């Protein structure tokens, strides 16, 4: 049965499998990049909050 299929069918199937693999791999990489960006932005936000607290503490003590 398998030997009766044309050779290009195997190439098409291999291409579909490879395309699916690359899609999953790229999605995982994008998730990692997005997560790193979110963490960086969150750290910047937390630093702003810390500075604002320090500024308010200094304003209270004066």
C-alpha positions in Angstrom: 0.0 0.0 0.0 2.7 2.5 1.0 4.8 1.8 -2.0 1.9 2.5 -4.4 1.8 6.2 -3.4 3.7 8.7 -5.5 7.0 10.0 -4.0 5.8 13.6 -3.8 3.0 12.6 -1.4 5.8 11.8 1.1 7.3 15.2 0.6 3.9 16.9 1.2 3.4 14.9 4.4 6.9 15.6 5.6 6.3 19.3 4.8 3.1 19.4 6.8 4.8 17.7 9.8 7.8 20.1 9.6 5.5 23.1 9.4 3.5 22.0 12.5 6.8 21.5 14.4 8.0 25.0 13.4 4.7 26.6 14.4 4.8 25.0 17.9 8.5 25.9 18.3 7.9 29.5 17.2 4.9 29.9 19.5 7.0 28.7 22.5 9.8 31.2 21.6 7.3 34.0 21.4 5.8 33.1 24.7 9.2 33.2 26.3 9.9 36.6 24.7 6.5 38.0 25.9 7.1 36.7 29.4 10.5 38.4 29.6 9.0 41.6 28.4 6.2 41.4 30.9 8.6 40.8 33.7 10.8 43.7 32.7 7.8 46.1 32.5 6.6 44.8 35.9 9.9 45.5 37.4 9.9 49.0 36.0 6.4 49.6 37.4 7.5 48.3 40.9 10.5 50.6 40.8 8.2 53.6 40.2 6.0 52.6 43.1 9.1 52.3 45.4 10.3 55.7 44.3 6.9 57.2 44.9 6.7 55.7 48.4 10.2 57.0 49.2 9.2 60.5 48.0 6.0 60.4 50.1 8.0 59.3 53.2 10.4 62.1 52.7 7.6 64.6 52.3 6.0 63.4 55.5 9.1 63.7 57.5 9.7 67.3 56.5 
